[in-house]
Amino acid sequence: MSLALHTLKSNPGATHRRKRIGRGNASGHGTYATRGQKGQRSRSGGRNKLKLKGLRRMVLSVPKTRGFKSLRTHAIAVRLAVIDEKFDNGEIVDIATLVRKGVIGKGETAKIVADGTLSKKIIVRGVPVSASARAKIIAASGTIE
């Protein structure tokens, strides 16, 4: 016989007849309807309180990651050594150029901090600068707008 969609058949024993519970004793699942005798699980609506026992196990297994995570984006510290390395003499340093040069990611904010030395004259525009970084930029004859 050739293999086609209409000749496909599941393997013997792969399919089972559906249990028709509570359809009389002749069905094989009558009287107690596969619930056994007595007890909370044998009664209608009786399994609800059992969920609390399982809930305890679930609560204990969930890692304790409580606390608060601020949605506000924090400024990324950009070191003067990085600016000295990436920027040329007389170049403008702003958020757009920092993103273009790969110093910060797109949509991030930055603050220039005085870590390292600056040997080039740069123009800082629209980027917050720490007090010590401001002194180093001005000492290197740069300007902050």
N, C-alpha and C positions, 0 to 999 in steps of 0.2 A: 504494500500500500504506500502511495506517495505521501510525502509530508506537505500538508497544506493547512490553512487556518481552520477549515471545517473538520479536519481529521485529528487535530490536537486533542489530547486527553491527559488529565493529571494522573500521576502514578497511583497504583492501588494503595490505599491506606492514607493518602495525602489529604483527602477531604473527609470530614466527619459530619454526621447528622446533627442538626441544631437541637440543643436541650430545650424541650417545651416544658418548663417548670410549672407545677401547680395545675396540671390538666388531667387530674384523676389518677387512680392507682394503676390503671392499665398502661399508662405512659411510662411507668417506671420511676417517675419523679413526682408522685402524689404524696398524700398525707403530710409529711414534713417538708416537702418541696426542696430537698437537698440542703435544708438548713440545720439538720440535726435536732436534738431535743433540748428544750429549755435554754435559758441563758439569754444574755443581751443580744447576741447576734441572731438568735432565732426569731426575735420579735420584729414587727414592722417598725421602722424608724428607730431601731435600737443600735445602729452602728455609729450614730453621731458622736457620742461621748468618747468613743474609741479613737477618734481623730486627734483628740488632745494628747494622747500618749505618743502618737507619731509626731505631733507638732513639737513636743519637747525635744525629741531626737533631732528634728530639723533645725530648731533654734540653736541647739548646742553645736551643730555641725557648720553653721554659717559663720564665717570669719568675722571677728569683731572689728569692723572698719567704721567706727562711729566718728563723729566729729563734724567739722564744718569745712567745706571747700569753697573758697571764694570764687565767684564767676568773673570778678574784675581781673583784667590782664595786668600783670606786673611788668614793669620796665626791665628790659634785659640790660645788664651791665656790659658796656662796650669799653674795653681798655684802650688807653692811648697807644700802647704798643701795637695793637691790631690796626688802629687808624693810621699810624706811622708806616705800617707795612703795606696796607691796601691802597692808601690814597697818595696822590702825587702832590707836589708843591703848588699851592694856590688853588687847590680843588675845594669845591663846596661839599660840606658834610651835612646831609639832611637824611630824613627817613627813607626817601626814595633811593638815594645813592647807597645807603647802607644795605637796603634790600637787594639792589642790583649787584653789589659786590659780594653778596652772600654772607654778610656779617650777621644780619638778623633775618628772620623769616618774614614772609608776607603777612601783613595784618598785626605784626608785633610792634611794640613801642620800645624805645631804647633810652638809656642815660649814659653819658660819657663819664667814666671814672678815671682817676689819675693813677693807673697802674702801668708802669713803664715810662719810657721817655718819648718826647716828641721833638723831632729835629726838622720838621717841615712846617711851612706857613700854611695853615688851613683856615677856611671860613666855615664856622658852625652856624647852621640856620635851622631853627625850629626843633632843636634837640636839647633836652635838659642836660646841664653840665654840673658836676659837683664842684665845690669851692676850690679844692686843691687842683682839679683838672683845669678849671678856669685860669688859675694862676700859671700853670704850665703852658697852656695855649697862648696866653698873652706874652709870656716870656719867650716863646718861639715866634713872636711877632704875628700871631694869628688873631682873628677877630671872632667875636660871638655876637650874633644878631638875634 
